[in-house]
Amino acid sequence: MYHRILCATDLLSQHESLIEKAVLMSQHLNATLYLLHVIELPASYQLAQGLGFTELLNPAKDDAQTVLSMLGEQFNIPVTQQLVEVGSVREIIFQQVIALQCDLIMIGSRSEHGIEALLGSTAHAITNRAPCDVLTLRV
């Protein structure tokens, strides 16, 4: 059924629950699991560069990689399957799905109003445009 699963996480609240479910699903399906965290650039990156965002980017990436490494150890996910990228969450997820040939995206959602209450704005956009199946879990 599914052979390669991409679990995209914001590393905020309940990320361990999402990853634990992704691990269980990948084990059940005997699928390869990739963890992805995307650091979203501010809307105006040029302005952010002037405000020192670039200097903050590397520590942010390092911190995210540290958290993913700890999760990788906890859930036995190899370092080669732990990804930290910078850019648009949606675009990076789609790029990685294609590059890794994933056939399932697992994401969490926590919005509380309107259609976003059902999926979340990022989850909603990914579900509508993804090149593969998407499993959205409430976190």
NORNORLIN-V315818 format. One line per field, one symbol per residue. ss: DSSP state (H for helix, E for strand, L for the rest). Layout:
ss: ???
This chain:
ss: LLLEEEEELLLLLLHHHHHHHHHHHHHHHLLEEEEEEEELLLLLHHHHHHLLHHHHHHHHHHHHHHHHHHHHHHHLLLHHHEEEEELLHHHHHHHHHHHHLLLEEEEEELLLLHHHHHLLHHHHHHHHHLLLEEEEEEL
